[in-house]
Amino acid sequence: MPHRVAVLALDGLLPFELGIPARIFGRSLDPAPGNKGGKLYEVVTCSVRPPGPVRTDSDYAILVEHGPEALATADTVVIPASYELGPVFEEGRLTEELAAALALVRPGTRMVSICTGSYVLAAAGYLDGRPATTHWSSADHFQRLFPQVRVDPDVLFIDDGDVLTSAGVAAGIDLCLHLVRRDHGSAVANEIARRTVVPPHRDGGQAQYIHRPVPEPQFATTTAARAWALGRLERPILLRDMARQESMSVRTFTRRFREEVGVSPGQWLTQQRVERARHLLESSDLPIDQVARDAGFGTATSLRQHLQAALGVPPTVYRRTFRRASADTP
C-alpha cells in the first residue's frame, strides 16, 4: 500500500505551502519492475473540523474534503504554515480543537512541518529537547516561546528521525524531496525534482537568504570554483586551489563562499561527495572501495564514516536498501 501522507490545513494557511506535499509526494512513482508507475504515496488534505471550507491568507478559501479523522490513518503528517495560529503563536499552546485533532495521530507517525508549522509541533510537545528550524524571521521568537527546543535558524531543514522541520516556504520543497530520497533513494527524488523544475539538492542553508542591513557590495562570485570542484570530486581539492579559480585570497574566498552558499567550502565538498557516493551506490555495482575513490573519499573507511554521519547508515546498508528500487530508473 502507498505510504499515506495527511496534510493538515489550518485557517490562514498559505496555499503555496499547502500544495507542496501533493506536488512532491503525489508525483512520486515506483520505478521497480513489476510495479513500475505505481504511486509511492497517497496524499490527503484534512482539517481540524468536519469537511468544509478553510480560510487561506489570500482572498479565497479552499474546500477540504476530509476531517481530523484522516490523521488517525496517516503514516506521515505534514503541517504547513498558517497566519492564524492564535494562541499557538502567541502563547505556545494548542487550541482545544487542534489538540483534539492531533490526539488522533498514531504513535510512531512521522511528523513534518513547513515554515512556521513548526509552532504547532512545538506546542504539541513533539520538539521538546530536539533540534528544529523554522523561517529565519521567526527563529528568535520561536526560541523564546519554546526554550526547550534547540533552534537552528541557518539550515533549510532538520531531519531528526520521526520529526522533521523546514525553514520558510520553498524549503518545504527541499524537505519533501529529502523525505522521498530517504524513503526511496535519490533516483526517485531526482526524477521528481526534474519534473518540478527544481534542484534535487540545494546548497547551504537559509542563512544565505537573511537580509543584512548593510550588505557588502559583491562583484565576484564563487560559481566557477564550485563548477571546477564538481568536475574533479574524485581528486584531492585544496582550499587554495578553489580560491585560485576565482583569483581571490583564501580568506576572501572562504568568506564569500559562506555568504553565497551558507556553509564552508569544506562542508560543501563533503556534501557533494556524499551525493556522488549515494548515486554510485544506487546506480552501479562498483565495489565499495571504488565508490569511495570515485566520490573523493579515498578509502572505504572514510566513505563509511562520512555516510554514517550524513545518513545514519553504512554504504552496504544504503546500497541494499535503495539499489533495487533505483535499478530500473535511468
LUMTOR-561913 format. One record per residue (C-alpha): residue number from 1; residue in three letters; x, y, z. Coordinates in steps of 0.2 Angstrom, whole numbers, plus 2048, in hexadecimal, padded with zeros to 3 digits. Each point is the difference from the previous one (the first is absolute). Example, Ala and Ser with C-alpha at 12.3 -4.5 7.8 and 13.67 -1.06 7.14 Angstrom:
REM residues 2
   i  aa  xx  yy  zz
   1 ALA 83E 7EA 827
   2 SER 806 811 7FD
//
This chain:
REM residues 330
   i  aa  xx  yy  zz
   1 MET 800 800 800
   2 PRO 806 812 7FD
   3 HIS 807 809 80E
   4 ARG 7F2 80C 806
   5 VAL 804 812 803
   6 ALA 7F3 80B 808
   7 VAL 802 813 7FE
   8 LEU 7F8 80A 80E
   9 ALA 7F7 810 7F9
  10 LEU 7FE 80D 80D
  11 ASP 7F7 811 7FE
  12 GLY 80C 80D 7F9
  13 LEU 80A 7F4 7F7
  14 LEU 80B 804 7F1
  15 PRO 7FA 7F8 7F1
  16 PHE 811 7FE 7F8
  17 GLU 807 7F6 80F
  18 LEU 7F0 7F6 801
  19 GLY 803 7FA 7EE
  20 ILE 812 7FA 803
  21 PRO 7FD 7EF 807
  22 ALA 7F3 7FC 7F3
  23 ARG 80C 805 7F2
  24 ILE 80F 7F7 807
  25 PHE 7F9 7F0 808
  26 GLY 7F1 7FF 7F4
  27 ARG 80B 7FF 7F1
  28 SER 80C 7F3 807
  29 LEU 7FF 7F0 7F6
  30 ASP 807 7EF 803
  31 PRO 80E 7FC 7F4
  32 ALA 802 7EE 805
  33 PRO 7FC 7F2 7F3
  34 GLY 7EF 7F9 803
  35 ASN 7F9 80F 808
  36 LYS 807 80D 7F4
  37 GLY 7F5 810 800
  38 GLY 7F7 7FC 810
  39 LYS 7FE 80E 80D
  40 LEU 80C 800 80E
  41 TYR 7F5 80B 80B
  42 GLU 7EE 804 803
  43 VAL 7FD 813 804
  44 VAL 7F0 806 809
  45 THR 7FD 811 806
  46 CYS 7F6 802 811
  47 SER 7F9 80D 80C
  48 VAL 7FE 801 813
  49 ARG 7EE 801 7FC
  50 PRO 7F3 7F6 7F6
  51 PRO 802 801 7ED
  52 GLY 7FD 812 7FA
  53 PRO 809 810 7FC
  54 VAL 810 806 807
  55 ARG 806 812 7FF
  56 THR 811 804 7F8
  57 ASP 80A 80F 801
  58 SER 7FA 806 7EF
  59 ASP 7EF 805 7FA
  60 TYR 7F9 7EF 7FF
  61 ALA 7FC 7F1 80A
  62 ILE 803 7ED 7FC
  63 LEU 7F4 7F2 801
  64 VAL 808 7F2 80B
  65 GLU 7F7 7EF 7FE
  66 HIS 807 7F7 80F
  67 GLY 7FE 804 812
  68 PRO 80D 7FC 80F
  69 GLU 7FC 7EE 7FF
  70 ALA 80C 7FF 7F1
  71 LEU 80F 803 80C
  72 ALA 7FC 7EF 809
  73 THR 804 7F7 7EF
  74 ALA 810 80A 7FC
  75 ASP 812 7F9 7FF
  76 THR 806 812 7FE
  77 VAL 7F8 810 806
  78 VAL 805 810 7F8
  79 ILE 7FB 811 807
  80 PRO 803 80F 7F5
  81 ALA 801 812 806
  82 SER 7F1 80A 805
  83 TYR 7FE 813 804
  84 GLU 7F2 7FC 80C
  85 LEU 808 7F5 80E
  86 GLY 7F9 80B 80E
  87 PRO 805 7F9 811
  88 VAL 80C 7F4 7F7
  89 PHE 80B 80F 7FA
  90 GLU 7FC 80C 80E
  91 GLU 801 7F4 810
  92 GLY 807 7F0 7FA
  93 ARG 7F0 7F6 803
  94 LEU 7F4 7F6 7F5
  95 THR 7EE 805 7FE
  96 GLU 7F4 7F2 806
  97 GLU 7FB 7FD 7EF
  98 LEU 812 7FD 7FA
  99 ALA 805 7F6 80F
 100 ALA 7F1 7F4 7FD
 101 ALA 805 7FE 7EE
 102 LEU 812 7FC 804
 103 ALA 7FB 7F4 80D
 104 LEU 7FA 7F5 7F2
 105 VAL 812 7FE 7F9
 106 ARG 806 7EE 803
 107 PRO 810 7FE 80A
 108 GLY 80F 7FE 7F4
 109 THR 7F8 80B 7F3
 110 ARG 80D 80B 7F7
 111 MET 7FD 812 804
 112 VAL 805 80E 7F3
 113 SER 7FF 813 800
 114 ILE 802 80D 7F3
 115 CYS 805 811 805
 116 THR 7F7 806 810
 117 GLY 7F6 7F0 800
 118 SER 80E 7FC 80C
 119 TYR 7F7 80A 80E
 120 VAL 7F2 7F3 7FF
 121 LEU 80D 7F2 803
 122 ALA 808 809 80E
 123 ALA 7F0 804 809
 124 ALA 7FB 7EE 7FF
 125 GLY 810 7FB 808
 126 TYR 808 7F7 7F1
 127 LEU 80F 80B 800
 128 ASP 805 7FF 812
 129 GLY 812 7FE 802
 130 ARG 802 7FE 7ED
 131 PRO 809 80A 7F3
 132 ALA 7F4 80A 7F4
 133 THR 7FF 80E 7F4
 134 THR 7F3 80C 7FA
 135 HIS 800 810 7F5
 136 TRP 80F 80B 804
 137 SER 7F5 80F 804
 138 SER 7F7 7F6 80E
 139 ALA 80F 7F7 807
 140 ASP 803 80C 80F
 141 HIS 7EE 800 804
 142 PHE 7FE 7EE 7FF
 143 GLN 80F 7FD 80B
 144 ARG 7F9 80B 80D
 145 LEU 7EF 7F8 800
 146 PHE 807 7EE 800
 147 PRO 811 801 80A
 148 GLN 800 7ED 801
 149 VAL 802 7FF 7ED
 150 ARG 812 801 7F8
 151 VAL 7FD 80C 7F2
 152 ASP 80C 801 7F1
 153 PRO 7FB 80F 7F6
 154 ASP 80D 7FE 7F2
 155 VAL 7FB 7EF 7F8
 156 LEU 7F3 7FC 7F3
 157 PHE 7F9 7F1 80A
 158 ILE 804 7F5 80E
 159 ASP 7FD 7ED 800
 160 ASP 7FF 7F9 811
 161 GLY 7F9 7EF 7FC
 162 ASP 7ED 800 803
 163 VAL 7FF 813 801
 164 LEU 806 80B 7F2
 165 THR 7FE 813 7FF
 166 SER 804 80C 7F1
 167 ALA 804 812 7FE
 168 GLY 7F5 80C 7F7
 169 VAL 7F5 7FD 7F1
 170 ALA 80B 7F8 7F2
 171 ALA 80A 7F7 80D
 172 GLY 7F1 7F5 801
 173 ILE 804 7FA 7EF
 174 ASP 811 7FB 806
 175 LEU 7FA 7F7 80F
 176 CYS 7F3 7F6 7F6
 177 LEU 80D 7FB 7F3
 178 HIS 80B 7FB 80E
 179 LEU 7F3 7F5 807
 180 VAL 7FD 7F8 7EE
 181 ARG 813 7FD 7FF
 182 ARG 800 7F9 812
 183 ASP 7F2 7F4 7FC
 184 HIS 803 7FB 7EE
 185 GLY 812 806 7FB
 186 SER 807 80E 7F6
 187 ALA 7FA 7FA 7EF
 188 VAL 7EE 802 805
 189 ALA 803 810 808
 190 ASN 80A 807 7F2
 191 GLU 7F3 7FB 7F3
 192 ILE 7F3 80A 80A
 193 ALA 80C 80F 801
 194 ARG 802 7FF 7ED
 195 ARG 7ED 800 7FE
 196 THR 7FE 80E 80C
 197 VAL 80E 80A 7F8
 198 VAL 809 802 811
 199 PRO 812 7FB 805
 200 PRO 7FF 7EF 809
 201 HIS 80C 807 80D
 202 ARG 803 812 804
 203 ASP 810 805 807
 204 GLY 802 808 811
 205 GLY 7F2 806 80C
 206 GLN 7F5 80F 802
 207 ALA 80D 80A 807
 208 GLN 804 806 7EE
 209 TYR 7EF 807 7FF
 210 ILE 7FF 80B 810
 211 HIS 800 812 7FC
 212 ARG 80F 80A 807
 213 PRO 7FD 812 803
 214 VAL 811 806 7F8
 215 PRO 804 7F3 7F3
 216 GLU 812 800 7FA
 217 PRO 801 804 7ED
 218 GLN 805 7F0 7F6
 219 PHE 805 7FF 7EE
 220 ALA 809 7EF 801
 221 THR 7F8 7EF 804
 222 THR 806 7EF 804
 223 THR 7F6 7F7 7F2
 224 ALA 80F 7FC 7F5
 225 ALA 809 7F8 80F
 226 ARG 7F1 7F5 804
 227 ALA 7FE 7FA 7EE
 228 TRP 813 7FD 7FF
 229 ALA 7FF 7F6 810
 230 LEU 7F1 7F6 7FA
 231 GLY 80A 7FA 7F1
 232 ARG 80D 7F9 80B
 233 LEU 7F8 7F9 810
 234 GLU 80A 7F0 7FE
 235 ARG 811 80A 802
 236 PRO 807 809 80F
 237 ILE 7F9 812 800
 238 LEU 809 80D 80B
 239 LEU 7F8 810 806
 240 ARG 80E 80A 7F8
 241 ASP 7FD 7F8 7EF
 242 MET 7ED 804 801
 243 ALA 805 812 804
 244 ARG 80C 801 7F2
 245 GLN 7F1 7FC 7F4
 246 GLU 7F9 811 805
 247 SER 810 809 802
 248 MET 7FC 804 812
 249 SER 80A 7FE 810
 250 VAL 7FB 7F1 80A
 251 ARG 7F9 80B 80E
 252 THR 7F5 80A 7F4
 253 PHE 7FB 7F0 7F6
 254 THR 7FB 7F7 810
 255 ARG 7F6 80F 806
 256 ARG 7F7 803 7EF
 257 PHE 7FD 7ED 7FE
 258 ARG 7F7 7FF 811
 259 GLU 7F6 810 7FC
 260 GLU 7FA 7F9 7F0
 261 VAL 7FE 7ED 804
 262 GLY 7FC 801 813
 263 VAL 80E 7F3 805
 264 SER 813 7FF 7FF
 265 PRO 809 7FA 7F1
 266 GLY 805 7F0 809
 267 GLN 7EE 7FC 806
 268 TRP 7FA 803 7EE
 269 LEU 80D 7F4 7F9
 270 THR 7FB 7F3 80C
 271 GLN 7ED 802 7FB
 272 GLN 804 7FF 7EE
 273 ARG 80B 7F0 802
 274 VAL 7F2 7F8 80B
 275 GLU 7F4 803 7F2
 276 ARG 80C 7F9 7F3
 277 ALA 802 7F0 80B
 278 ARG 7ED 7FE 802
 279 HIS 7FE 801 7ED
 280 LEU 80E 7F3 7FD
 281 LEU 7F9 7F4 80E
 282 GLU 7EF 801 7F8
 283 SER 804 7FF 7EE
 284 SER 80F 7F5 7FF
 285 ASP 808 7F0 806
 286 LEU 811 808 803
 287 PRO 809 7F9 810
 288 ILE 7FF 80B 80F
 289 ASP 812 804 7FF
 290 GLN 7FE 806 7EE
 291 VAL 7F1 80A 805
 292 ALA 80A 809 80D
 293 ARG 80E 804 7F4
 294 ASP 7F4 806 7F2
 295 ALA 7F6 80B 80D
 296 GLY 810 808 807
 297 PHE 801 7F8 811
 298 GLY 80F 7F5 7FC
 299 THR 7FD 7F1 80B
 300 ALA 7F1 7F6 804
 301 THR 803 804 812
 302 SER 7FE 813 7FD
 303 LEU 7F1 7FD 7F5
 304 ARG 7F8 7F6 80E
 305 GLN 803 80D 80D
 306 HIS 7F9 80E 7F5
 307 LEU 7F1 7F6 7FA
 308 GLN 7FC 7FB 812
 309 ALA 801 812 806
 310 ALA 7F5 807 7F2
 311 LEU 7F3 7F2 7FE
 312 GLY 802 7F5 80F
 313 VAL 804 7F0 7F7
 314 PRO 810 7F8 7F8
 315 PRO 802 7FF 7ED
 316 THR 7FB 7ED 800
 317 VAL 7F0 803 809
 318 TYR 7FC 80F 7F5
 319 ARG 803 7F7 7F0
 320 ARG 7F6 7F1 806
 321 THR 7F1 80B 804
 322 PHE 800 80B 7F0
 323 ARG 809 7F6 7F2
 324 ARG 7F0 7F6 7FB
 325 ALA 7F4 80E 800
 326 SER 80C 80B 7F5
 327 ALA 806 7F2 7F4
 328 ASP 7F3 803 7F3
 329 THR 801 813 801
 330 PRO 80B 809 7F2
//
